[in-house]
Amino acid sequence: SSTTASGATHAFAYDLAADDPTMIDLGTLGTGSRANAVDGSVAVGISQTVPGEAHAFAYDLASDEPTMIDLGVLAGGKVSEAVDVDGRFVVGDSTVPSDDPYDSHQQHAFVYDLEAAEPVMRDLGTLGGGGSFAKAVDGSVITGWSHTPDGPEHAFAYDPAADEPTMIDLGTLPGGSFSEAVDVSDGVVAGWSYAAGANKRRAFTFDLAAAEPAMREHPTIGGARSAATGIVGNLVIQEWRKRGDHAFVHDLGSGDSRSISLGNWRGSDAVGVDGDVVVGVDSYGSASRATAWTVRQTTRPMFAFRRLDPGVKENVGRVRIQVVRYGRTNRAVSVRYRTRSDSAKAGKDFVATSGKLRFAKGVTRRSFTVRIKNDRRQERAEYLVLTLSRPSGPAVLGTPHWSNLRINKSDG
């Protein structure tokens, strides 16, 4: 989300692959909005409507006339929020009326089918308790957690495409009382559950397609507690706590089911994973930095810019930009590069360039040149954007695969 000139908060979209990338204001259903997730061209989130209400929304950037669609609320509710989207299914939570004299509304998980003939918000119900919360959707499998009749929270799975959709209680690890699911990928649910023993919280996965589905506990790499925070394919990102949070990855596909430590021992937090790349935050003393970690680095090449100098003077003429190939070098791969206008404009401040860098077997560094134009005017520093895209074969993009290059004014 971003603050507008009027002070309101608006959801936005930004397409890094566009010919002329710019921040797109998704607008609101009334006074403010926030995007929570995107899949393909569809963004979802929450937006203020009339005073006292906020509704889940969907916004398809690829539609002929893009507009924010109000997904409404469950019957009797006032507030709803979309938290994830995959293909046709949007999931989130909505308030519903409650019989509890101390709480007039509860939260129920919902699913909204964007491709239905008559789209409507569907209540997923609960596991017999007061409320439920959806956390993620993959294909048609929704996961989250719900109160049970006795009160404790249990992880659940729900498939709206099943012949008879119902909320499935995933239970807990042996001896535990609470569990929560946070993500799902290819039918495998990930989350955390208490287990036998005081304060013993452990990450788990649950394979819905297994012959005998059951919660599988994943050990920590130190400390007393762990929790899964995301899953894509075979990679489960987790955290454990001892003197602080520390991120690690559990590889379900490795023969020894190994765990891979991320970050440093002062603290790290992994928040997302795609392919072999995990993103999050790493702590350095009192500072925290956005960080990407490449898992299985020795099996897939990865392209990234070499750390750039803070800037160049506009009378430099040309600047050479280095691109580094990490990982294995036993085959030829390639990556495309391109310059884009920002405050520095192509044709006026620099000469636009694009092309492909080919890395032969064994080659780890290549470069391209950007020509800087000197207009001899006194002006503030300006920026152009450098991007890498479309890696070939098994290669992936690393961090940073886009960067600003600052052009400082020269003395004349």
C-alpha positions, 0 to 999 in steps of 0.5 A, a space after each residue: 500500500 502507499 499513501 496518496 497526496 490526500 493522506 489516504 492509503 491505497 493499494 497499488 500494483 507494479 509490473 517490473 516487466 512492463 515496458 514503462 513500469 510505474 506504480 498503478 493505483 488500484 483505488 478503493 471501495 471508499 476511503 482506503 485500501 491495502 493489497 495482501 496477495 497477488 496471483 498472475 494479474 489478480 490482486 486481493 486485499 481489503 478496502 474501506 467502504 462506508 464508515 465502519 465497514 471494510 470489505 474484501 476486494 479483487 482487482 484484475 489488472 488484465 481485464 478490459 476495464 480494470 476495477 476494484 471488485 467488492 467481494 462483500 461479506 458473509 451473511 450478517 457480517 460487516 467486515 471481510 478481508 481477502 488474504 490469498 488468491 490462486 487462480 479462480 479462488 480467493 480466500 479470507 475471513 469475514 465477520 458473522 453474527 455470534 450468539 456469544 453475549 460478550 462478542 456480537 461477531 465472530 470470524 469465519 473463513 470464506 472462499 470466493 470463486 471468481 469464475 462462478 456463474 454467480 460469484 458469491 462468498 461461501 462460508 467454510 464454517 468451523 470445526 465445531 467451535 466459534 470461529 475459523 481463519 483462512 491463511 492460504 490457498 493452492 489450486 483448490 486446497 484452502 488451509 488455515 485454523 479453526 476453533 474446535 468444540 472444546 475451544 483449542 485451535 486446530 489446523 484445517 484443510 478445505 477443498 471447495 472443488 470436492 464432491 462434498 466439500 467439508 472442513 477437515 480437522 488435521 489434528 495436532 502432533 501427539 500430545 499437543 492441544 493446539 495447531 495452526 496451518 499457515 501455507 499449502 503447496 501441491 497438497 502438502 499443508 505446513 504450519 505449527 503444532 504443540 506436542 507433548 512436553 511443556 512449551 514444545 512447539 514444532 513445525 509440521 507438514 501434512 500430506 493430504 494425498 498420503 496413503 495414511 495422512 498424518 501430521 509429520 513433525 519437523 525438528 529444530 536445529 536448536 532452541 526449544 520451539 519451531 514453526 513452519 512459515 511457508 512452503 513451496 514444492 519440497 521446501 518448507 521455511 521454518 524458524 526456531 527460537 532460542 535467544 532470538 528468531 532464526 530462519 532455516 529451510 527443511 528440504 522434503 525432497 532430499 534423501 536425508 530430509 536435511 535442514 539448511 540454516 539461513 542467516 546469522 545467529 543474531 536473528 533472521 526471519 524467512 517470509 517467502 519462498 519461490 523455486 530455490 530462493 528464500 526471502 526475509 530479513 537478516 539482522 546485523 547488530 542493531 540494523 535489519 536488512 532485506 535478504 534473499 538466500 539461495 538454497 541448493 546453490 550448487 545445483 542451479 546457476 543464479 544471476 545477480 548484479 555485482 555490488 554497484 558503486 554508489 554512483 557515477 558522474 554524468 561526464 563519465 561517458 560510459 559505465 560498465 555493469 558487472 553481472 555475476 553467475 553463482 552456483 554451478 558452472 558446468 553448462 552454458 546459460 544466459 540472462 537478459 539485461 535492460 536499462 529503464 528510465 526513472 528520474 534519469 530519462 533515456 535519450 536525455 540523461 543516458 542511452 537506453 540499452 538492452 541485450 543478452 549476456 551469454 555465460 559459457 561453461 566455466 564463466 562466472 562474470 560478464 558485463 554490459 556498458 551503459 552510456 551516460 550523457 552530459 547535458 552540463 546543466 546544474 541539477 540534482 542526482 538522477 537515477 536509472 534502473 538496471 534489470 535482469 530477466 529471463 534466465 535460461 534453462 535451470 538458472 534463476 534470478 538472484 538478489 539484486 537482479 534489479 538496481 538503481 544507478 545514480 548519476 551525479 552532476 559533474 563539475 562541467 
